[in-house]
Amino acid sequence: MTVVLASRFDITPEAVLAVAWRGEPVAIDAAALSGITESRASFVRYLDEDPNASVYGVNRGHGEMVGRTLDEEDRRRLARLKPLAAAVAFGEPYPRRVTRAMTLARLANLLGGHGMATPRLVEALVGMLNRGPIPCVPRQGQGGPGEILVLYTLFAALSERLELQAAERGALINGSPAAAAVLADAALTAERRVAVAEEVLALAIVAFNAPAEHYETVLGELLGGAHDRRAFARLAALLDGMTDCGEPRPHQGPVSYRIVPHVLAQAHAAIGFAQELAVQSLSAVTHNPVYLAPDETHSRGRCLSTGGFHNSVAAPAMDGIAGAWADLCLLCLRLCAGLMNGRVSGFPDFLLAGRGAGETDGHGAVGYLPMAIAGFLEEARAAATRTFIPAADASVFGQDDVGAPAFLAWPKCMAAGQSLDSALAVLAVAASQALHVQSRERVPNRLADLLALVHNRVPPVEGDRVLGPEMQRLAGDLTARTFADDRVGQGVRA
């Protein structure tokens, strides 16, 4: 279904999901296109008629030339200058869904006329989304201010196909659409990843025979927060029927089992915060300079130089998600260890199968599983460190003296999430093995597909075998569930 954009407020996380993840086409509402035409004409009049008009990158130099007022010849030469020189980053590329999201978010400044673009440029951006190509954009080497290193690369080929007019180069490479895009991508990814985590954690709870009372929805209501209520409700739905599938233990479970919904609530809070800021960022006017239409005080309109290209909220929001993933990795470790420890679980130590406790020769042990989770946990914790505004000053001439943090935060958020997928895969195997040693085949209906997947990838362990490759495939399956909506693929080519 075509996503029709009538204003910048139509660029939402839902639009990113449809266009960037699912590959649905985009169209600009006719009235919006007419408004862009009118705004462009108004800007040209302002530039021609206002003797005080001083527009960065149009009739005034850009970068190190900012102090220079341009004559007509210089203005024409600057307008024709292609955004190529700052395409200097290289390394691992962003997934294609992310570069599509960047292209979509680029339209926010232009739909209201604040980016001074011509309708022809807007239609060219729509053409990139609908017909391609979408260039590869490196996610490494992003140490610059604003987003020029990303956007020069993203729009270099487009600019070579078009004869750019005054302000159109800036319309391509100014503002912060890429930060908005990576934030939206992190929030969309997290929303799906936490659903996968909930299933695996619920399976571990069932395998442990934890008392159902720990997860009653009334507890979420008593806590009072929307995220607490949501976490308890979603977990309770997954556990529905748990008491029919095994005999619950007669006493409370360890702390790690009792706080599962609380830690999930923290994750929901981090995701909700990121979603709110993604909505704000995707529709924000971040152009530099920004054009404002005529009003009673400024009859010709005006241009203001801004710092909108620096998105200050994206990195902290993504850091919050990464931190939630690290905490869930720790929970995976504790739940797994609890299943392995016979004094805690009441099961055979190390979940040894086929023999009673104390009657084993040591074969068929899965007791080393917590060690794998410990490694993934530390990787997640390393990735979840706070992303500061870059302290390095790579500016040669003094204008570009502060870097943008969002491009440092996104890969860390994704890495922490990948570590969580791996920790969840190991925990799922431990839960499956715990059910096996209890000779339990039934689990709540909503967990049956997950248990079948685990059995398919990592059958119950009766004798020693190499489990790593099997669990790696299972972790890949869990990651695939997170990106089930990504129809354009995680690859880099359009």
N, C-alpha and C positions, 0 to 999 in steps of 0.2 A: 504494500500500500504506500502511495506517495505521501511523504511528509511535506505539508504546505507551510511555509514560513510567512507569516504576515507581519511579524515584528520580532525584535530581538528576544522578547520574552517567550517565544516559541522554541527557542534553543534551550532545551532542558535535558536532564539525564535520560528521560524517556525518549527524547529525540535522538540522543546519542546511541541509546540501545537499538533503536530502529534503524538508523542510518549507518552508524559506524560498526555496530556488531552484526546486524542482520542484513546489511547491504541494501536497504530499501531506498528508493530514489527520493530526490528533493525537488521541490518547485517553489518559486517565489510568488506570493500573492500579487495579482496585477496592481492592486492599489499600493502595495508596498514598493513595487518596482517604479510606479509613477512618483511616489514620494522620494525615492532615491534620485530620480531624474531632476525633480524640483530642488532638492537639497544641493545637488551638484551645481545647478545653474546659480543658485543663491551664493554658493561659495565662490564661484568664478566672479560674480559681480562684486562680492566683498573684496576679493583680491585685486580687481581692476580699479575699483572706485574709492576704496578707503585708503587715504594717504598714510594712515598709521598701521596698515596691515603688515604684520611681521609674522610670517608663518615658517616655522622650523622645517627645513627640508624642501621648501617650495620657493620662497623669495629670500630666504636666509639659509646660509650654509648649514650642513649637518655634521655631526661628530666634531672632529677637531676644527672644522671650518665654521663652527656655529657663530663666531663673531663677525662673519662676513655677510654684508648685504649684497645680494646677487643682482646683476643687471639682466636685461632680457635674454641675451645670448647665454649667460650662465644658467638662467632658469630653464631654458629649453634643453641645455645639455644635461642638467641634473634630472629633469623629468625623464629623459631617455635612458638614464643610467640604469642598467639591469641589476637586480639584487643577487649578485653572484659572489662578490668579494668575501663576504663573511661566511660562506659555506665551507668552513674549515674543519668542523668536527667530523670525526670518523669513529668507527668501532661498531659494536653490536647495534642493530637497528631496533626501533620500536616495532611492535606488532602492527600489522596493517590496520586493525581496528582503531588503534591509537592515532595513527596519522590521518585516518578518515575523520576521527573526532576533532582533531586539530583543524582540519579544513572546514568542517561544519561550524566550529566555534569562531572561525575567522569572520563569519558573516555577521556576528553580533554588532560589531562597530559600524557595519556598512548599512544594515537594514534601516536604521534611523537617520542615515546621512551624516553621522558624526565623523566617519572615516573619510569623507570627501571623495568616495569612489564613483566612477561612472557605472551606469547599469550594465555596460558591456563587461566590466571587470567582475561584477557580481554574477552575471550569467556564465562567465568563464569558470568561476569557482564552483558553481552548480554543475557545470559540465565535468569538472574533475571528479565530483562525487558520483555522478550518474554514468559517466562513460570512461573515466580514468584518463591517463594513468595517475596513480598516487605514488609519488616518489618514495624511496626509502629515506628515512631520517635517522641519523645516528642518535642513540641515547647516551653515548659516551662523549667525553670531550666537551661537555656543556658547561663551560666555566665563565660565560659572558654575562653581561647585564641584560635585563629584559629577555627577549626571545629571538634576537636577530640570528643567532647561530642555527636555531631550529627553523625559523621561517624563511631565511635565505635558501636553505636547502629544500624546504618543502615547495617553495614557489619559484625556484630558479627556472625550471623548464617552462612553466606557464608564462613567465615574464619574457622568455626568449621568443615565444610565439606571438606576443602582443607588442604593439608600439605603445608604450606607456605614456600617459599624459600627466600633467602637473598633479602632484599629491598621490598618484596611484602607486608609486613605489612604496611610499609610507603606508598606504592602505593595505599592502601585502605584508609588510615586515614590522609594523609597530603594534603596540598593545600586548595583551597577554592571553591570546586564545589557547596557546599550547599548554600553559599552566592549568587553565580551566579544563582542558581536555584530559590531561593526565589525572587531575583530581576526580573528574567524573568517572574515568575508567577505574580508578582505585576504588571508588565507592560502589560502582556496579559490580566489580569483581568481588568485593568484600561481602556484599549482600548475598551473593550466591555461595561464597565459600563458607560463611557462617552456617548456612543451612546444611551443608555437607558435614561440618563439624558437629552440629547438633545430632545428626543421625548416628555418627560414630560414638559420641559420648553417651547417647542413650543406649546403644548396644552394649557398651561397657557396664553401664548401670544395671541393665538386665542380667548380664552375665555374672555380675557380682552379687545379685540378689539383694541389692540395696533396698531398704524400706521405702515403699512408695510415698510415705508421708513426707519425705524430704522434698518432694517435687509437687506437692499439692498447690493448685493455683491460688488458694487463699493466701499463701505466703507471699506471693507476688503482690497481691492486693494490699497486704499489710505493710509491705515495704513502701508502696505508694507511688513509685516512679513508673512512668510509661514503659521504659525499657525493661524494668524488672517484671512488670505484668506480662510484657510480650515474651520474655525469655521463659518464664514459668509456664505460660500458656502453650508455647510451641513445644517445649520439652514434655509437658504432660500429654499433649496430643500424640507424640511419638511413643510414649510409654503406656498408652491406653491398652489395657489388657495384660499388663505385666504380671499382675498377681495370679493370673490364670496360667502363666507359663513357668512358674517355679515357686518354691516356698521362700518367702522373704525372711531375712534374718530377724531375729527377735530383738535386736538392739540397734542403736544408731550406727551408721557407717562412719568411716574415717572422715576427717575434715574435707579431704579432697573430693569425696563423693557428695558431701552435703552442700558444697559451695558451687557445684557445676552450674546451676542456673544463675547464680550471682555473677560468676565470671563471664558467662554468656551475655548477661545484661550489660556488663561493661563493654563487650564487643558491640552489642547493638547500639549503645550510646555513642561509641566512637564512629560507627558507620552512619548513624543518624546525623551527627555533627558534620561529617564529611559530605553527606548528601545535601544538607542545608547550604553549605558553602559552595558546593558544586552548582546548585541552582543559582546562587548569587553570582558566581564567577562566570558561568556560561552566558548569562544575559547582560553582564556588566559592560559599560562603555569604558574602555581602557586605552583609547587611542592617544597618541602623542604626535602632534598636537590634536586636540579635539575641537571640532567645529560645532558651534552653537548657532542655531537659527536666529534670524532677526527677532527682536522683541522691542518693547516700548523704549528701553534705554539704549539699545544698540540696533539702529535701524538697518544696518547692513549685516548684522550677525557679528561673530567674533571667533577667534581661535585662541585657545589657551594651551600653553605647554604644560604637560602633566608628568607624573610618575606612575601612571596607570599600568605601564608595562611591567611593573614589579608587583606580582601577586604575592601578598604577604601571608595569606591564610591557607594556601594549598599545602605547603610543606608541613605545618603543624597538624593539619587534619590527617594527612597520610601517615605521619609519625604516630598518631593516636591509633590508627588501624594496625600498624606494624606492632605497636606495643601490646595490643589486644591479642594478636597472633602469638606473640612470645609467651604471654601468660597462659594461653590455651595449650601451648606446647608443654609448659610446666605441668599443667593439669593432666595432660596425656601421660607424662612420665609417672606421676604419682598414682594415677588410676591403674596403669600397667603394673607398677611395682606392687600395688595392693592385691591385684589378681595373682601375682606370682608367689606372694608370701603366705604360706599356709596358716601361720598364726593369725593373720589378718582376714584371709578369705575363707579359711576352712577347707580349701581345696588342697590337692597334693602340691607340695613345694615345687616350684618351677613349672607347674602345670604338666607334670609328667603323665603321659597317657598310658593306659593298658595295664597298670598295676596299682595296687593300693599304696598308700603312703608308707614309706619305709621298706617297700618290696621292689625296688627298682635297681637296675644295674647302671642307671644314669643315662641311658640312651633315650632319645626322643625329647630332650629338654629344649624349652624355649626361654630359659631363664636369662638369656643374654639380650632379649628384646629391649629391656629398659636402657641398656647401654647405647643402642642405636638412637633411641629417642633423646638421650642426653646429648648426643652429638648434634641432632637437629635443633634441639632447644638452644644450645649455645650459638648456633648459626643464626637462629631467629633473634636471639637477644642482641647479637652483634649488629644485625640489620636494623633493629628497632631503636638504635641510639638517636638522639635528637638531631634533626637537621638544622643547623644554624645558617644564618645568612653568610655566604662565603666570605672568609676574611681576606683571601688573596685579592690583590688589586692588579688585574691584568691590563689596566688602562695605560695606553702609551701617551695620550695627550690630555688626560685628566677628566674628560667628560664621562667616560664609562668606568666609574671607579667602584661600583658595587655590583656583585653578581646576583643571579636569580637562584633561589634554593629549590624550587619545585622539581627541577630535573635531577636533583640529587636525591630527593625524597622518594620519587616514584619507584626506581629500581630497588630501593631498600624495602619498600612496602611489598613489592612483588616477591622479593627474595624471602622475606619473613613468611609470606603466605605459602610459598612453595615448601618451606621448611615445615610449616604446619601440616600441609598435605602429607608429607612424609611421616611426621609423627602420628598423624591420625591413622595412616595405613598400618603402622606397627601396632598401635593400640587396637585396631580392628582385628588384627591377627590374634592378639592376646585374648580379646573377648571371645573370638571364635573358638580358640583352644580351651578356654574356661568352660564354655558351653559343652564342648566335646567331652572333657573329662567328667562332666556331670551327666553325660548321656542325655542332654536336653536338646531337643530338635525344634521346639516351638519358641518363637519370639513374637512380640506384638506385630500385628499385620503390617504396620508401616515400616518395620525394620526387616521384613522378610527378604526384600530385594537386595538390601545391603548385605545381609548374611549370605545370600546365595552368591553374590559377587565375590565376597571374601573366600568362600569355599571353592569357587571356580579358580581364583587366582592363587590362593594359598590353602590347599587342602589341609585338614587337621593333621598334626604332626604325630606320627606313631614311632618314627625312627629318625635318627640324625640325618639331616640333609642341608644343603646350602639354601638358605631362605632369602638372602638379600635380593637376588634378581626377581624372585616371585613378588616380594613386597614392593620392589620398584615398579613393577607393572601395576600393582594395585594402587600405588600412589598416583601413577599416571591416570588410572581410571577415575580417581577422586578429583584430580585436577580437571579432567575432561568434563565432569559434572559441573564444575564451577563455570566452565566456558561453553556450556551447552547452547547458549544463545548466540555464540560467536560464529555465525554462518559464513562470514567472509574469511574465517580462519585466523589462526595466530601467526601465519606466515607474514612475510614482509613485502610481497609483491602484489600489485593490483591485478 
